[in-house]
Amino acid sequence: MNNMAAKPTHIAHIVFRFDIGGLENGVANLINRMPSDQYQHTIICLTGYNPEFFKRITQPTVQIHSLGKRDGNDFGMFLRLWKLLRQIKPDIVHTRNLATLETQVVAMLAGVKARVHGEHGWDMGDLAGGNQKYRILRRIIAPFVSRFIALSQQSAKYLEDDVRVKPQRIEQIINGVDADLFSDAPHQLTNIPAPLEKQDCVIFGTVGRLAEVKNQQLLLQAFVCLLTEHPQYQDKALLVLVGDGTEKAQLLAILERSGLKDACFLVGASEQVAQWMRLMDVFVLPSLAEGISNTILEAMATGLPVIATNVGGNSELIVEGETGMMVSVTDKKEMSNAMKQYLDQPTLVEQQGRAARTRIEQLFSLEHMVDRYQKVYADLLT
């Protein structure tokens, strides 16, 4: 009888860059929650990674590699990836989003039998999958993919209808969230702007990289509209934006023109996302496009009602009028009116926040997500 323990399944996760972000946080959660005696993980970054963010990985055996991809076409990167895959010999390669899709071909040429690709969201150049060039690229690469993971119903429908992937090759798996991390404990932040400590204000907030696709301009314009048209709330409403990125200068310019610098705070990037969310009363996600938003899930787990634009998978997470409100992606007045409802009816904050937390506990646990991924991996290796 052979008493040797089974060799762990080795999964190579290929991402564009491993840094602060919803996709990357999902990868970290998945790796940390999978049984370490059954799975071995390697993270491969096309460009690079943030060493501080990598510390979120709690599994001690996880290796990370950077391929040092240059801007534009870097065919040498594909050769470096092929050599690395031949060296580490993973059982499964799991790529994510369009930026890594072409590496599916490299994985096949390197002899990796099981290949998974996840569609997590959209970029400015491909909002809701509308870019014809990228659609054609997906069709060309699709035969090299063993199984597609779609986070939202919109992504699943896009893969089936536009990329022409057979439905039996598509699995929809919604991200899970660590509900215990985003509890209602004290926020434990230091050096925060003094106005944010006020007890009689409704604090609206958002978390995310300051990028065009995240559309924080809409949120800031809606907040300015709210306080300009309803000055009675100028001492009752605050806005905090957590994150950094290319749109920061533009947002600061809007804020400067508004004359409301004492009511709105851009606090920069932070590793203390849970703590910042605990400080907020209402979460707002103004994105132009989304897959399944990790930050919405985290806000709901914190017990916050959520105002979000009606794009991507947002409507799969938020129950209109019960856990939050959906608004147009282009209408600052509609978003302003949604924010005003929480000021007019303060009881909505606690009522909808409590319902949001319950929805997370019932439908969006990390355990459920991890179980679904493990079933996909096991199915591909049988």
C-alpha distance (Angstrom), angle and dihedral (degrees) to the residues before:
residue distance angle dihedral
M1 . . .
N2 3.81 . .
N3 3.82 109.1 .
M4 3.79 95.1 176.3
A5 3.80 113.4 125.4
A6 3.79 116.2 -114.1
K7 3.77 114.5 -96.9
P8 3.85 112.3 -107.1
T9 3.79 116.2 -105.7
H10 3.81 107.7 -105.7
I11 3.82 115.2 -140.3
A12 3.81 122.9 -171.9
H13 3.81 110.9 -157.1
I14 3.81 111.5 -157.9
V15 3.82 116.9 -160.1
F16 3.79 133.2 165.2
R17 3.81 92.7 -121.8
F18 3.80 130.9 -12.1
D19 3.78 103.9 -134.3
I20 3.80 140.5 113.3
G21 3.79 108.2 -40.2
G22 3.77 144.2 108.0
L23 3.80 96.1 -101.0
E24 3.77 92.2 48.4
N25 3.78 92.4 45.8
G26 3.80 88.0 54.2
V27 3.81 90.4 53.6
A28 3.81 90.5 50.7
N29 3.81 92.2 49.1
L30 3.80 91.8 49.1
I31 3.81 94.2 49.4
N32 3.80 93.8 44.9
R33 3.81 93.7 50.4
M34 3.81 99.7 45.2
P35 3.85 115.1 95.6
S36 3.82 107.7 -92.9
D37 3.80 92.5 -148.0
Q38 3.80 91.5 57.3
Y39 3.82 102.6 38.4
Q40 3.78 137.0 44.4
H41 3.81 118.6 -165.3
T42 3.79 136.4 -156.9
I43 3.81 123.0 -176.6
I44 3.80 116.1 -150.2
C45 3.83 117.6 -167.5
L46 3.79 120.5 -163.2
T47 3.81 93.1 -153.0
G48 3.79 111.5 11.8
Y49 3.79 145.2 -72.5
N50 3.78 143.8 -115.5
P51 3.84 108.7 -111.3
E52 3.80 90.9 -153.0
F53 3.79 91.7 53.6
F54 3.81 90.7 47.7
K55 3.81 87.0 62.0
R56 3.81 86.6 73.8
I57 3.80 86.3 75.9
T58 3.79 105.4 93.1
Q59 3.81 97.9 -179.1
P60 3.83 103.1 100.0
T61 3.82 97.5 -149.9
V62 3.82 97.5 57.0
Q63 3.80 113.8 120.4
I64 3.81 124.7 -158.2
H65 3.81 126.6 -157.3
S66 3.80 130.5 -172.6
L67 3.81 118.9 -152.3
G68 3.82 93.4 -163.9
K69 3.78 95.4 -133.2
R70 3.80 113.3 -164.0
D71 3.80 122.2 -136.9
G72 3.79 114.2 -81.4
N73 3.79 121.6 4.9
D74 3.79 112.6 -3.6
F75 3.79 108.0 174.5
G76 3.77 90.8 174.2
M77 3.80 87.6 66.8
F78 3.80 90.1 64.0
L79 3.80 90.5 53.5
R80 3.80 91.0 49.2
L81 3.79 89.7 50.6
W82 3.81 92.4 49.1
K83 3.80 90.8 52.3
L84 3.81 91.9 47.6
L85 3.80 93.1 49.8
R86 3.80 90.8 48.4
Q87 3.80 87.8 51.8
I88 3.81 100.6 47.1
K89 3.85 96.0 33.5
P90 3.83 100.8 -153.3
D91 3.79 120.4 -162.7
I92 3.81 91.3 -142.0
V93 3.81 134.3 24.1
H94 3.80 114.9 -156.2
T95 3.81 115.4 -168.4
R96 3.80 125.4 -175.2
N97 3.79 131.9 -148.5
L98 3.77 130.7 -15.4
A99 3.82 96.3 -63.9
T100 3.82 91.4 68.4
L101 3.81 99.9 33.3
E102 3.81 96.1 100.5
T103 3.80 90.2 58.5
Q104 3.80 87.3 72.1
V105 3.81 86.9 77.6
V106 3.80 90.8 51.1
A107 3.81 90.1 50.1
M108 3.80 90.8 52.7
L109 3.82 91.6 49.0
A110 3.81 89.3 48.8
G111 3.80 89.9 57.5
V112 3.82 100.4 -105.9
K113 3.80 104.6 153.0
A114 3.83 100.5 -166.2
R115 3.80 116.7 53.4
V116 3.81 125.3 177.7
H117 3.80 127.8 -173.8
G118 3.80 124.7 -166.6
E119 3.81 125.7 -156.0
H120 3.80 104.7 -153.7
G121 3.80 105.0 163.5
W122 3.78 147.7 -43.0
D123 3.80 137.2 -80.5
M124 3.81 128.4 -142.8
G125 3.81 90.6 -98.9
D126 3.79 92.4 54.1
L127 3.81 109.1 32.0
A128 3.83 108.8 -178.9
G129 3.81 89.5 -11.8
G130 3.80 93.6 -65.7
N131 3.82 97.3 139.2
Q132 3.82 108.2 104.2
K133 3.81 94.0 -158.2
Y134 3.79 92.1 54.6
R135 3.81 90.9 45.6
I136 3.80 89.6 55.9
L137 3.81 90.9 46.8
R138 3.80 90.2 53.3
R139 3.82 90.5 50.4
I140 3.80 91.0 51.5
I141 3.81 94.0 48.9
A142 3.83 96.8 38.7
P143 3.84 95.6 87.7
F144 3.82 89.7 60.0
V145 3.84 91.9 56.9
S146 3.81 118.1 88.8
R147 3.80 95.6 -163.9
F148 3.79 135.2 3.7
I149 3.81 122.4 -144.1
A150 3.81 114.4 -153.6
L151 3.78 116.0 -170.3
S152 3.80 95.5 -163.0
Q153 3.79 136.6 35.6
Q154 3.80 87.8 -118.1
S155 3.81 91.1 57.7
A156 3.80 92.3 46.1
K157 3.81 91.2 51.1
Y158 3.81 90.7 47.1
L159 3.82 91.8 52.6
E160 3.79 92.0 48.7
D161 3.81 100.2 41.0
D162 3.80 104.2 30.0
V163 3.81 105.1 25.2
R164 3.84 90.8 35.4
V165 3.79 96.7 -132.4
K166 3.79 113.6 162.0
P167 3.82 110.8 -110.1
Q168 3.83 92.6 -123.4
R169 3.82 87.8 64.3
I170 3.83 92.5 54.5
E171 3.79 124.7 81.2
Q172 3.80 120.9 -175.7
I173 3.80 111.6 -146.6
I174 3.79 118.3 171.9
N175 3.79 115.8 -149.9
G176 3.77 118.2 -102.5
V177 3.78 126.9 -140.5
D178 3.79 134.0 -142.5
A179 3.79 97.3 -114.0
D180 3.81 92.4 -175.8
L181 3.81 92.2 58.0
F182 3.79 92.6 52.4
S183 3.80 95.6 52.4
D184 3.79 126.6 140.8
A185 3.81 94.5 -99.7
P186 3.86 119.1 134.3
H187 3.79 112.3 -68.1
Q188 3.84 94.1 -120.1
L189 3.80 94.4 -159.1
T190 3.78 123.7 151.1
N191 3.81 131.2 -152.6
I192 3.78 94.5 16.7
P193 3.82 119.3 157.4
A194 3.81 108.5 -84.5
P195 3.85 96.0 -124.0
L196 3.81 89.6 62.4
E197 3.79 88.8 65.3
K198 3.81 91.6 63.4
Q199 3.80 112.4 121.8
D200 3.81 98.5 -156.4
C201 3.82 98.1 57.0
V202 3.79 132.8 89.8
I203 3.80 106.6 -128.4
F204 3.78 114.1 -151.9
G205 3.79 114.7 -165.9
T206 3.76 148.5 168.8
V207 3.80 135.9 -164.2
G208 3.80 126.0 -152.8
R209 3.76 146.3 89.5
L210 3.79 112.4 -59.4
A211 3.78 96.7 -114.4
E212 3.79 134.4 140.5
V213 3.81 93.2 -110.6
K214 3.81 90.3 54.3
N215 3.82 88.7 58.3
Q216 3.80 99.2 -152.3
Q217 3.81 86.7 160.4
L218 3.81 88.8 73.7
L219 3.80 91.2 52.6
L220 3.79 93.7 48.1
Q221 3.81 92.1 46.6
A222 3.82 90.6 48.6
F223 3.81 91.1 50.7
V224 3.81 91.4 49.5
C225 3.81 88.8 48.5
L226 3.81 90.6 50.4
L227 3.80 95.8 52.9
T228 3.81 94.2 38.7
E229 3.80 94.8 52.7
H230 3.80 94.5 36.8
P231 3.81 106.5 35.8
Q232 3.81 90.6 169.2
Y233 3.79 86.5 78.8
Q234 3.80 96.9 52.3
D235 3.80 90.0 102.3
K236 3.80 93.6 39.3
A237 3.83 104.9 52.8
L238 3.80 132.9 60.2
L239 3.80 132.9 175.7
V240 3.80 128.2 -150.7
L241 3.82 125.7 -172.7
V242 3.80 115.9 -163.7
G243 3.79 114.4 -163.4
D244 3.77 144.5 56.3
G245 3.77 136.0 -125.3
T246 3.78 149.7 112.0
E247 3.82 95.7 -46.2
K248 3.80 95.2 58.5
A249 3.81 95.9 98.9
Q250 3.80 91.8 49.3
L251 3.81 91.6 50.0
L252 3.79 92.2 48.3
A253 3.82 89.3 51.4
I254 3.82 91.0 53.7
L255 3.77 90.0 48.3
E256 3.81 92.2 48.7
R257 3.80 91.7 52.9
S258 3.80 92.6 46.9
G259 3.79 96.9 61.3
L260 3.82 88.9 -138.0
K261 3.80 100.0 109.4
D262 3.80 90.0 128.3
A263 3.80 91.3 59.8
C264 3.80 102.1 43.8
F265 3.80 128.1 55.9
L266 3.81 131.0 -167.8
V267 3.79 101.1 -163.3
G268 3.82 99.8 176.6
A269 3.79 130.8 -128.0
S270 3.79 117.7 -28.1
E271 3.77 139.4 -176.8
Q272 3.83 88.1 -150.1
V273 3.80 97.2 80.0
A274 3.81 93.8 143.3
Q275 3.80 91.3 50.5
W276 3.81 93.3 49.7
M277 3.78 91.0 48.9
R278 3.79 90.7 52.3
L279 3.80 87.1 58.2
M280 3.82 92.3 55.9
D281 3.80 128.8 83.0
V282 3.82 99.6 -165.2
F283 3.81 126.9 22.8
V284 3.82 120.6 -145.6
L285 3.82 126.2 -164.1
P286 3.83 111.3 -173.4
S287 3.85 98.7 175.3
L288 3.79 124.3 155.3
A289 3.82 89.2 -143.7
E290 3.81 137.2 6.2
G291 3.76 141.2 172.3
I292 3.78 108.0 -158.9
S293 3.79 106.1 -31.0
N294 3.79 115.8 -132.2
T295 3.79 90.1 -163.9
I296 3.81 92.1 57.3
L297 3.80 89.0 51.7
E298 3.80 90.8 47.8
A299 3.80 92.1 48.4
M300 3.81 91.3 50.0
A301 3.80 90.1 48.2
T302 3.80 87.8 53.6
G303 3.79 89.0 55.6
L304 3.81 97.6 -107.0
P305 3.80 127.5 142.3
V306 3.80 110.2 -125.8
I307 3.80 131.4 -138.6
A308 3.80 108.1 -163.7
T309 3.78 139.4 166.9
N310 3.79 113.9 -105.0
V311 3.80 97.5 -110.0
G312 3.80 136.3 119.3
G313 3.78 115.4 -21.1
N314 3.82 96.6 -18.5
S315 3.80 91.9 106.1
E316 3.83 89.5 53.7
L317 3.81 89.2 61.7
I318 3.79 104.7 36.4
V319 3.81 123.3 62.6
E320 3.79 104.9 -149.2
G321 3.79 111.4 -117.8
E322 3.82 92.9 2.2
T323 3.82 106.4 64.1
G324 3.79 99.8 7.7
M325 3.79 145.6 -46.0
M326 3.80 135.5 -76.7
V327 3.81 119.9 -142.0
S328 3.79 138.8 -179.8
V329 3.79 117.6 -81.6
T330 3.82 92.6 -128.8
D331 3.82 106.5 32.5
K332 3.80 114.3 94.5
K333 3.82 91.2 179.1
E334 3.81 91.5 57.2
M335 3.80 90.8 50.6
S336 3.81 90.4 45.6
N337 3.82 90.3 52.7
A338 3.80 90.8 49.7
M339 3.79 90.7 53.1
K340 3.81 89.9 47.6
Q341 3.81 91.2 57.6
Y342 3.81 90.3 64.7
L343 3.80 89.8 50.6
D344 3.81 92.3 47.1
Q345 3.81 93.0 45.3
P346 3.83 109.1 30.9
T347 3.80 91.4 176.7
L348 3.81 88.5 69.4
V349 3.80 89.8 69.4
E350 3.79 94.7 62.5
Q351 3.81 95.3 33.2
Q352 3.81 97.0 52.2
G353 3.80 92.8 36.1
R354 3.78 90.8 56.9
A355 3.82 90.9 48.7
A356 3.81 90.1 49.5
R357 3.80 91.9 53.7
T358 3.82 91.0 49.3
R359 3.81 90.6 51.1
I360 3.80 90.7 53.5
E361 3.80 92.8 50.4
Q362 3.80 92.2 49.8
L363 3.82 102.4 41.6
F364 3.80 115.2 11.5
S365 3.78 110.0 49.6
L366 3.79 122.1 147.0
E367 3.79 89.3 -127.0
H368 3.79 91.9 60.6
M369 3.81 92.0 48.3
V370 3.81 93.7 48.8
D371 3.79 91.6 48.3
R372 3.81 91.0 53.9
Y373 3.81 92.7 50.4
Q374 3.79 92.1 47.8
K375 3.80 90.2 53.5
V376 3.81 91.1 52.1
Y377 3.80 91.9 49.3
A378 3.80 93.1 46.5
D379 3.81 92.0 48.0
L380 3.81 91.7 53.9
L381 3.79 92.8 51.9
T382 3.82 97.3 48.4
